[in-house]
Amino acid sequence: MNYPLEQPQDPGNAITSLQPSEVDRIKIETADVIIELKKTKGSWRIVSPIDWFANNIASERLATMATLEAQSKLPRSDIDLSTLGLTFPKAILTLNQQSIIFGDTNRIGNRRYLLVEPEVYLVDDIHFPFISQGLNGLLDNRLLPSSVALQSLQIKDWLISKEQNQWVSSKPQHEAPELERLITEWQTTQASSIKAYDSSLTPLHKITARTQDHVIYEYFLLSIQPEIVIARPDLNLQYHFPEHQYYDLLSLDNPDG
């Protein structure tokens, strides 16, 4: 059933009184997962169900829902919420303390009903598909963000470490600039996708990253072909990269011999 929601008196009215810059906590609740994020010193971090860096662009996109403009609205007291999918919502997004409840889509146009007490709004349905991606859509898709100060990276039996502010290798043929490049690739290259860790796969070998703060992160190289797959078992995640990036992320040896 589609209610003829009245047009807001001011078309520029947002669905909340918050400004995106004020949002420093985000909570997403769906049937599959509850995700919580926190913003500290301008950077977003996922704090539940895992503790890891969030994708800042994706997180800020959620924060902008605070100023989403409604096409129409009606007091919730005038509507049977169950007919709009708001009794058992598709998702609940909470910005700081303000909850935005996602109901069904409208039959006319790509629009969705939202409950933001005490009003029901009808808005363009541009955020729910993004929210429904779950955790993987909110993660920083780099293996180790550049904000982390690396001290060493060990790929199987090959150790790269920082000594006197310069990268050195256990393989003497490697020069400092190419080592620097590989470390930079590790901290800037974005995975083409992130998926749940497939623990049935047998790792080819382990990769260990140590930070200057003595934190250790362990990875498993699961595959090189037809794509590179590097897992973080502790986060239950695996990062996927195109096969051609092997010599960016995992080796400096000449592929021609």
N, C-alpha and C positions, 0 to 999 in steps of 0.2 A: 504494500500500500504506500502510495506517495502522497505526503502531506503538502498542501500549498503553503510552504513557509513564506512568511512575509519578508519583504525586502528590508534590510537594515536602514534606519533613517540616515546613517552616514555610511556610504559604500566603502569608505576607507577604514571602518572599524575592524580591528584585529580580533581574533578569537580569544586572546588573553591580554592582560595589561603588562605582561613582561616584555622586555627588550631582549633580543638574542644575546647581547653583550652581558646581560645580567645572569644568564643561565650558566651555572657551573656544575649542575648535577642532572643527569638524564637516566631515566629508568624505562626500559621497554619490557612489557609483559605480553607474551603470546601463549598459545596453547603448548608450544614446544619449548620455550626457554624464557628465563628472566635475565635480562642484561642490564648491568649498572655501569655507568661511566661517571668520571669525575674530572673536572678541569682544574689544573694547578699551574700557575705561572704561564698561562696562555696555551697549555698543551693538554690534550685529552688523553685519558687512560681508562681502559676497561678494568674494573675492579671486581666484577663478578659476571659470569661464573669462572673466569680466569683472571689473572693479573698480568696485563700486558699492554703495550702501547696501542692506542686507538688511531684510526685514520682521522686526522684533524679536519679534513675537508668534509668527510661524511658526518662527523659529529657536529660540526657547525651547521651543516645542512639541516640536521634534526632540530637544532636550537632555533633556526629561523621559523619553525612552525609557530613559535610564540606570536609572530606578527602576521600569520596567514590571514588573508582577507576572505570573509565569507560572502557567498553570493546571496544567501538568505538565511533567516533565523526564525525561531519560534520558541517561546518558553516551554521548558520540558513538561510543565504541568498540563499543557494543552495537547500532549502527544502520548500515544501508547508506545512506549519505548521498545516493546517487544516486536512491534511491526517494522521497526527500523534496524533490527539487529543490535540494539544497544543494551538489551538485558543480558545477553551473553555475547560480549563484544569480540570483535576480531583481534583487537590489540588495545593496549592502554599505554600511552606515552606520557610520562610524567617529567615535566621540566621544573626543576627545583621542587616546589610543593604543588604545582598546578598540573592536574591530570587532564589529558585529552583522550576521550574514549572513542574508538573507531567502530562504527556500525556498518550497515550494508551500503552498497552502491545504489544510486538512484537509477531508475529504469531509463530515464531520458538524459543522455549525455554521460560522460565519464566523471560523475560526481559522487561524493561519499558523505554520509551523515556522520557528524561528530557531536559528541556531548561534552560540553565544557560548562559545568554548572554555573548558572541555572538555565542555560540556553542549549538548544539543539541547532547546529549549523549545517548548511550544505556547502561543500567546498569542492574544488577540483581535486580529483583523486590522483595526486602526484606523489604523495608521501607513503601511502600504505605499501605499494609494491617495493619500495626501498626498505621499509621496516621489515617486511616479510622475508628479506634475505637473511635475517638473523645475524649471528655473531660474525660470520665470514665477511659480511658487507661492511662491518665497522672496524675490522682489524687494520692496523698498519701492515701493508703488504710487503714490507722489506724484511729481510732475514734478521737484521739487527739495525735499528735506526741510528742515524749518524750522531744523535745526542748521547749515545753510549760510547764512553771512552775505552776503546779496545787496547789491551796489552799484548794479547797473542791470539793466534788462530792456528790450530793444528788440524790439518786435513790428512787423515790416515797417519803416516809416519813423517809427514812434512810439517815442520814447525816454522811459522813466521812470528817473530816477536819484535817488540819495540825496545830498542836500547839506545840510550842517550838521544832520545827524540828522533830516532831513525829506525826504519824497518829493516830487519836482517832476516836471512833465511838459513835454514839448516842445509839447503842445497846451494853450494857456493856459486853456481852459475847465474843466480838471480841478482839483479841490481836493485838498489833501493827504489828508483822511480817505478819500476814495474811491480814491485811489491806494494808500493803505495797505491798504485792503480787497482790492484786486486782487492785490497782492503776497502778502498772507496766503493768499488762495485758491490762488495758484500753489504755495504751500509746504505747504498742508494738505489740499487736495482730493484724494481718492483716486480713481484711475482705476477704472472698472468692470471693465476687463480690460487685460492687457498681452500683446502678441503679438510675434512676430518681425517685424522691419521689412520691409515690402513695397517694395522698391526700384524696382519697376516703376511705382509711382504717381508722378505729377509733383507736386512740392510747390507749394502755393499761394503760400507765401513762407517766409522764414526768421525764426526767433526766436532772439535771442542773450541769454543771461544771463551777467553778469559778477559775480564775487564780490569781497568786500573784500580777498581774498588774491590778486587778479588772475588767478583761474582763469576760463576762458571755457568755457561749455557752449552748444552749438549744437543747435537743434531745427528740424524742418520741420513746418509745418502742412500736413497731407495732405488733410484733409477737414473740412467743417463740417456737412454733411448727408449721410446721415441721422444721423450721429453725428460728434463732434469726434474727429479722430485727429491726435495730435502725436507725431512720431517723434524718436528719438535715434539718428541713423545710426551714431555712433561705438560705441554699445552694441548695435547691430542690434536695437533695440526700438522698439515704438510703443505709445503709451498711448491708450486709448479712453475717451471721456467722453460722457454724454448731450448731445444737441444743445442743450438748454435752458441749459447752463452756458457758452454762448458769452459772455454778458455778465458772467460771473464771472471768466473766464480770459483773454479776448482783446480786450475792448472796454469802454469806459465811455461811449461815445456813446449818446445816447438812441435806443432802437430805434424809437420812434414819430416820429423825425424831428428 
